[in-house]
Amino acid sequence: MKVASINTFIVSVPYKRRELSSVVARDGVTDVLVKITTDDGLVGWGEACSGADVVSVDAALQAMRPFVLGRDPWNREAMQAECFEHGLWAFRPMTGNFAWAGIDMALLDVCGKAAGQPLYRFFGGLRRSQVSYFYYLARSSDDDLIQQCQEGLAAGYQDFYLKVAVDWAQDHHMVATVRRALGAQPRLRLDANGSWSVPDALHHLGVLAQYDIDFIEAPVRDHPLRQMQEVRARLPMPVCCNEGLWTEADAYARILGRVADVYCFSPYWVGSLGAFHRLAHVAHMEGLQVVKHTHGELGLAAAACHHVLLTLPNIVTGHQQTAQHMEFDIVRKPLPINTGPLWGVPEGTGLCVEIDEDALEHAADNFRRQGQYLPYQQEMLRKEERP
C-alpha cells in the first residue's frame, strides 16, 4: 500500500454567533481538508488548521507532497521527520505543524481503515467509555448570558467557559451573572488569553475567586516562564496553560517548568496526534492534567482528537469544542457534541466519520465567495489613530 495522491480543499463554515475574546473576533472556521488516496483505493481524511492565513497553510501542504507521495502510510513519523529536516519546515515550525497535522490525521485514517480498526486502538486502547465537552459561553448581555446558561444546563453540560480580559468592569459583571445563572455546582472556567499583567491577574482573579472558578486559562503571557510560575504560586485557583504550547519543545519546556496545573493544547500545535499523545503522558508523569484545545475545528479534527482523549490517563472534564457553534459541518452524521456534552466510543474504522460531499462543496464555495474567516475585525485595528 502506497500513497497515490494528496488533494486539499479550503473550506469555510460559519458560526451561529461571533467568537469574541481579548485577542480574536471570528465569525467561523476556515480550515484545509486533506484527502489521501492509496494505490489500492483506500481514502483517508485529515484537517489542517488555518492559523493566521489559510492560503499559506495550503501552500505548505503542497510543498510537503514529495515527502508523502509513493510512501507507505504506516511510516508517517519517518515522513514527518524528513519533511521537517530536509524540507526545512523546522525553521517554520508552527506553519509546518498546522499543515502536517492534517496529513498525519489522513494517514492515520488510511491505516485504521486498512487494519479495520478505530483510531483509539492505535494509542493504547480505551481508558474510558466517554469524554465530556464544555459549553462555550459567548460574551453578551445579561439576558442572553442567562439564556445560554439555561440552555447549557438543560442539555446536561457541567463545564462552562467564558472569555475575560476584554473590559474589567464587564468581565466582573458577566462572571457574576453567569455564576448566579448556573448555581453552585457546574464548573466555570475563564480564559484571559494572556492579556493581563501579573499585578492585574492577581488582583482581578482575587476578586473573581468568590465565584468558584474551576481554573483560569492563560492569565498572563506565557513568556518568560516565571510569569506563569509566579501567578500559579500566588493564585487561589488552578491555572491552565494554553498560549506558549506552540511546538513539541515549547510544550515540553512548560510542562517540566510546571507553569500550570492543566495544559491545554492540540495536535495542530505539536504537529501530530502522536506528539499530542506523548506530551499528554509527559504531563501525566509530572502529576499534571490535560484539556484538549480547539482553534476552531470541523468534524474531522474533533473526531481525531476524541479518539486520543479516550486513551489518555490524565484528562479533565469539559474539553473544548466548536461543534455547538457551527451552522453546519462537513461530516455526514452529526457529532454527538452538536447537542450535548458527552461523546462515547465511535464505531467504525479510522476516524469513524464520513465526509458529506455536498457539505464539503458548500463549505468550499463559501471560501471561494467570502474567503477566510479572519481572526479579527477591521474595527479592532488602528486604535491609536481614533479620536
C-alpha positions in Angstrom: 0.0 0.0 0.0 1.4 3.4 -1.1 0.1 6.9 -1.1 -1.0 7.6 -4.7 -2.5 11.1 -4.4 -3.0 14.1 -2.0 -5.7 16.6 -2.6 -6.6 19.6 -0.5 -9.8 21.6 -0.1 -10.0 25.0 1.6 -13.4 25.3 3.4 -15.2 28.0 5.4 -18.1 27.1 7.8 -19.8 30.0 9.6 -20.6 30.2 13.3 -24.0 31.0 14.6 -22.6 33.9 16.5 -19.3 35.7 16.6 -16.5 34.4 18.8 -15.1 37.3 20.8 -12.1 37.5 23.2 -9.3 39.9 24.0 -7.5 38.5 21.0 -10.0 37.4 18.3 -13.3 38.4 16.8 -14.1 35.5 14.4 -17.2 34.5 12.5 -16.5 30.9 11.6 -14.0 28.2 10.9 -11.7 28.1 7.8 -9.5 25.1 7.5 -7.9 22.9 4.9 -9.2 19.4 4.4 -6.6 16.8 3.3 -7.6 13.7 1.2 -5.1 11.0 0.8 -5.8 8.1 -1.6 -3.7 4.9 -1.8 -2.8 2.9 -4.8 -5.3 0.2 -3.6 -8.2 2.7 -3.3 -8.3 3.5 0.4 -9.1 7.1 1.2 -8.1 8.9 4.4 -9.2 12.4 5.5 -7.5 14.9 7.7 -7.9 18.6 8.7 -5.1 21.2 8.8 -5.6 24.3 10.9 -5.7 27.7 9.1 -3.7 29.8 11.6 -3.5 33.4 10.6 -3.5 32.7 6.8 -5.1 29.6 5.3 -3.6 30.1 1.9 -0.1 29.8 3.4 -1.1 26.5 5.2 -2.4 25.1 1.9 0.9 26.2 0.2 2.8 24.3 2.9 0.7 21.2 2.3 1.6 21.4 -1.4 5.3 21.7 -0.5 5.0 18.6 1.7 3.6 16.4 -1.0 7.0 15.0 -2.2 7.6 13.7 1.4 4.4 11.6 1.3 3.6 10.6 -2.3 4.7 7.0 -3.1 5.3 6.3 0.6 3.9 3.6 2.9 1.2 5.3 5.1 2.3 3.4 8.1 5.6 5.3 8.1 4.1 8.7 8.8 6.6 9.6 11.6 9.6 9.0 9.3 7.9 11.1 6.6 7.4 13.9 9.1 11.0 13.8 10.3 12.3 14.0 6.7 9.8 16.8 5.9 10.9 19.0 8.8 14.6 18.2 8.4 15.1 18.2 4.6 12.2 20.3 3.7 13.3 22.9 6.3 9.9 23.1 8.0 11.9 23.0 11.3 12.6 26.7 10.5 8.8 27.5 10.3 7.5 25.0 12.9 4.1 26.4 13.6 3.0 26.7 10.0 4.6 23.3 9.4 2.8 21.8 12.4 -0.6 23.3 11.3 -0.2 21.7 7.9 1.4 18.4 8.8 -1.3 17.7 11.4 -3.8 17.3 8.6 -1.5 14.9 6.7 -0.8 12.9 9.8 -4.6 12.7 10.5 -5.3 11.5 7.0 -2.5 8.9 7.1 -3.8 7.5 10.4 -7.3 7.4 8.9 -6.0 5.3 6.0 -4.1 3.0 8.4 -7.2 2.5 10.5 -9.2 1.5 7.5 -6.5 -0.8 6.2 -6.4 -2.5 9.6 -10.1 -2.5 10.1 -9.6 -0.7 13.5 -10.7 2.6 15.1 -8.0 5.1 15.8 -8.2 4.9 19.6 -6.6 1.4 19.4 -3.5 2.9 17.8 -3.0 4.9 21.0 -3.2 2.1 23.6 -6.9 1.5 23.6 -9.8 2.7 25.8 -9.3 4.1 29.3 -12.9 5.3 29.4 -16.2 4.9 27.6 -17.0 8.6 27.1 -15.5 12.1 27.2 -17.3 15.2 28.2 -17.0 18.6 26.5 -17.6 22.2 27.6 -20.3 24.8 26.9 -18.7 27.8 25.2 -20.5 30.9 26.5 -20.5 33.9 24.2 -19.9 37.3 25.8 -23.2 39.1 25.7 -26.0 40.9 27.6 -27.3 39.6 31.0 -30.4 38.2 29.5 -28.6 36.4 26.7 -25.9 35.0 29.1 -28.7 33.7 31.4 -30.4 32.1 28.4 -27.1 30.5 27.3 -26.6 29.1 30.8 -30.1 27.7 31.0 -29.8 26.1 27.6 -26.4 24.5 28.5 -27.8 23.2 31.8 -30.9 21.8 30.1 -28.6 19.9 27.7 -26.6 18.4 30.5 -23.4 20.5 30.5 -21.4 20.7 33.7 -18.4 22.7 32.4 -18.9 26.3 31.2 -16.3 28.6 29.7 -16.2 32.3 29.3 -13.6 34.7 27.8 -12.4 37.6 30.0 -9.8 40.3 29.9 -11.7 42.4 27.4 -13.0 45.0 29.9 -12.6 44.5 33.6 -16.0 46.0 34.7 -17.8 43.9 32.0 -15.7 40.8 33.0 -16.7 41.1 36.6 -20.3 41.7 35.9 -20.5 38.8 33.4 -18.8 36.3 35.7 -21.2 37.2 38.5 -24.2 36.9 36.2 -23.1 33.5 34.9 -22.4 32.1 38.3 -25.8 33.2 39.5 -27.4 31.6 36.5 -25.5 28.3 36.8 -25.9 27.9 40.5 -23.2 26.4 42.8 -22.4 23.0 41.2 -21.4 23.5 37.5 -17.8 24.2 36.8 -17.0 27.7 35.5 -13.7 28.3 33.7 -12.3 31.6 32.5 -9.8 32.4 29.7 -7.8 35.7 29.6 -5.7 34.8 26.5 -2.6 36.0 28.3 -3.8 39.6 28.3 -3.3 40.6 31.9 -0.1 41.8 33.6 1.0 39.9 36.7 -0.4 42.5 39.1 -3.7 42.8 37.2 -4.1 39.0 37.0 -3.6 38.7 40.8 -6.0 41.5 41.6 -8.8 40.5 39.1 -8.7 36.8 39.9 -8.5 37.6 43.6 -11.9 39.3 43.2 -13.3 36.6 40.9 -12.3 33.8 43.2 -15.6 34.3 45.1 -17.4 32.9 42.1 -15.7 29.5 42.5 -13.6 29.4 39.3 -12.6 25.9 38.3 -9.4 27.2 36.6 -8.1 30.3 34.8 -6.6 29.8 31.4 -3.7 31.9 30.3 -4.0 34.7 32.9 -0.7 36.3 31.8 1.8 35.9 28.9 3.5 32.5 28.5 7.0 34.0 28.5 9.2 34.4 30.3 8.1 31.2 32.1 8.4 32.8 35.6 5.3 35.0 34.9 3.0 31.9 34.8 5.0 30.3 37.6 4.6 33.3 39.9 0.9 33.7 39.1 0.3 29.9 39.6 2.0 30.1 43.0 0.0 33.1 44.2 -3.5 32.5 42.9 -6.3 30.9 44.9 -7.4 28.7 41.9 -5.8 26.3 39.5 -4.1 27.7 36.4 -4.3 26.4 32.8 -1.5 26.9 30.2 -2.6 27.4 26.6 -0.6 30.1 24.9 3.0 29.1 24.5 2.5 25.4 23.8 3.4 26.2 20.2 5.7 23.2 19.4 6.8 20.0 21.0 9.8 21.7 22.5 7.6 24.6 23.9 5.1 22.2 25.4 7.8 20.0 26.9 9.5 23.0 28.5 6.3 24.4 30.0 5.2 21.0 31.4 8.6 20.5 33.0 8.6 24.1 34.1 5.3 23.5 35.9 3.8 26.8 34.8 0.3 25.4 35.2 -1.9 22.7 36.7 -3.7 21.9 33.4 -2.2 22.0 29.9 -4.5 23.0 27.0 -3.1 22.1 23.6 -3.8 20.1 20.4 -2.2 18.1 17.6 -2.1 21.3 15.5 0.4 22.9 17.7 2.7 20.0 18.2 2.4 18.6 14.7 0.7 15.2 15.1 -1.7 13.1 17.1 1.2 11.0 18.3 3.0 14.1 19.7 -0.2 15.2 21.4 -0.5 11.7 23.0 3.2 11.5 24.1 3.2 15.0 25.6 0.0 14.3 27.5 1.8 11.3 29.0 4.7 13.6 30.0 2.2 15.8 31.8 0.8 12.7 33.5 4.3 11.7 34.7 4.6 15.1 36.2 1.2 14.7 38.0 -0.5 17.3 35.8 -3.6 17.3 33.6 -4.6 17.9 30.0 -7.5 19.5 28.3 -8.0 19.4 24.5 -7.8 22.8 22.8 -9.7 23.9 19.8 -8.5 26.6 17.4 -11.9 26.3 15.7 -12.4 22.9 14.2 -14.6 20.8 12.0 -15.8 17.3 12.5 -12.6 15.6 11.2 -10.2 17.2 13.8 -12.8 16.9 16.5 -13.1 13.1 15.8 -9.4 12.6 15.6 -8.8 14.3 19.0 -11.7 12.5 20.6 -10.0 9.1 19.8 -6.9 10.2 21.6 -8.8 11.6 24.6 -10.4 8.2 25.1 -7.0 6.8 25.7 -5.3 9.3 28.0 -4.9 8.8 31.8 -4.9 12.5 32.8 -7.7 14.4 31.1 -10.1 16.9 32.8 -13.8 17.0 32.2 -15.1 19.6 29.7 -12.9 19.6 26.7 -13.0 22.4 24.1 -15.2 22.2 21.1 -16.9 24.4 18.5 -19.5 21.9 17.2 -22.3 23.7 19.0 -21.5 27.0 17.4 -21.3 26.0 13.7 -24.1 26.4 11.2 -23.2 23.0 9.6 -20.4 20.5 9.5 -18.6 18.6 6.7 -19.2 15.2 8.1 -22.2 13.1 7.2 -23.5 12.2 10.6 -23.8 15.0 13.3 -21.3 14.7 16.1 -22.7 13.8 19.5 -21.4 17.0 20.9 -23.5 19.1 18.5 -26.3 19.0 21.1 -24.8 17.8 24.3 -21.6 17.3 26.4 -21.0 13.6 26.1 -19.3 11.6 23.3 -18.9 7.9 23.6 -16.8 5.3 21.8 -17.0 5.8 18.0 -18.0 2.8 15.8 -16.2 2.1 12.6 -12.6 2.2 11.3 -10.1 5.0 11.2 -11.6 8.3 12.3 -15.1 6.7 12.3 -16.6 9.7 10.4 -17.5 10.1 6.8 -17.3 13.2 4.7 -20.5 14.7 3.4 -19.5 15.6 -0.2 -22.4 18.1 -0.6 -21.5 19.9 2.6 -17.8 19.9 1.6 -18.7 21.6 -1.7 -20.9 24.1 0.1 -18.1 25.0 2.5 -15.6 25.2 -0.3 -17.9 27.5 -2.2 -18.2 29.6 1.0 -14.4 30.1 0.9 -14.4 30.9 -2.8 -17.0 33.6 -2.3 -16.1 35.0 1.1 -12.5 34.0 1.7 -11.2 33.1 5.1 -12.9 33.8 8.4 -10.2 36.1 9.7 -9.4 36.1 13.4 -10.0 39.9 13.6 -12.4 42.6 12.5 -11.4 45.9 11.0 -12.7 47.9 13.9 -10.1 46.2 16.1 -7.2 47.8 14.2 -5.5 51.2 14.3 -6.9 52.1 17.7 -4.2 54.7 18.3 -5.4 56.7 15.3 -9.0 57.1 16.6 -10.1 60.4 18.0 
